[in-house]
Amino acid sequence: MSTSVTGSPPSLRTPAEARTRPLQQWWALSIRGVAKVFRNGEFVFAFISPVFLAICFYLPLSSVMNSYGISYGQFLMPVIVLQSVGFAASSAAMRASFDDTEGINTRFRVLPMPAAVPMFARLAANAVLLVVSLICANIACAFIGWRPMGGVEGTIGLYVVALTVGLLIALLADGIGSVAGSPEATSQALMLPTLILGMMSSGFVPVSQFPEWIQPFVRNQPISQFVNVMRATDYNALTWEILQPTVWWCVGMFGAAVLLLMIGNRKVRA
């Protein structure tokens, strides 16, 4: 008696039949991740974060900066966008950490699933949250006086830079969350560097307003470099000289993210 392949019991199916396609697995896990982001209220915080930041810095400093001939709403826009990106990155790290502590990664390991599928699914959910964060940041910046100054080309370039940096930060944060092993350690690993680099950057005040001894650090650290590129792109005045440091920072972030993700994957499989 012959039995069709599709009608055979699971124990008699070939490995190729039992294995779900990686693209389908990625899609299912991505939908799960986006739904979890929505249930946790992260979309709400994606709106609150840039609004709160814009109010806290624009209201007390706008009159001072305007006296120097600087339109502070225009000046502040890049760092508000980057802080929104940082929020999405923090969520990415916490999501990876919870997947680790709750044993989800261990369950994925025993399934016929490529090791990269869960990571790419988390990245897809992070990308959705990142887009929402950027939209909310732009709305908040529009209310404090930011207007696109570089035309269509400059505005598109601004969003491309913001999305590229955001995805790299989210990928790096995902690696940190995979390695840290607990939400508490992940929060500590992200909070201090983000706070220091954000406050000691050219995002909120010009480099010349810092003490001379710390100006080299402020000028060359990654947040300041990202801010410089975004401002130059917004005015459609980007040059390779301005862009080059950001390119190298992005390459370094990508390399660090890959290394951390490899370490995290090895830890799960140990």
HELIX and SHEET records of a PDB file:
HELIX    1   1 PRO A   10  LEU A   12  5                                   3    
HELIX    2   2 PRO A   15  ALA A   18  1                                   4    
HELIX    3   3 PRO A   22  ARG A   39  1                                  18    
HELIX    4   4 GLU A   42  SER A   67  1                                  26    
HELIX    5   5 TYR A   72  THR A  101  1                                  30    
HELIX    6   6 ILE A  104  ARG A  109  1                                   6    
HELIX    7   7 ALA A  116  PHE A  143  1                                  28    
HELIX    8   8 GLY A  151  ALA A  180  1                                  30    
HELIX    9   9 PRO A  183  MET A  199  1                                  17    
HELIX   10  10 VAL A  207  GLN A  209  5                                   3    
HELIX   11  11 GLU A  212  ILE A  214  5                                   3    
HELIX   12  12 GLN A  215  ASN A  220  1                                   6    
HELIX   13  13 PRO A  222  ASP A  234  1                                  13    
HELIX   14  14 TRP A  240  ARG A  269  1                                  30    
END                                                                             
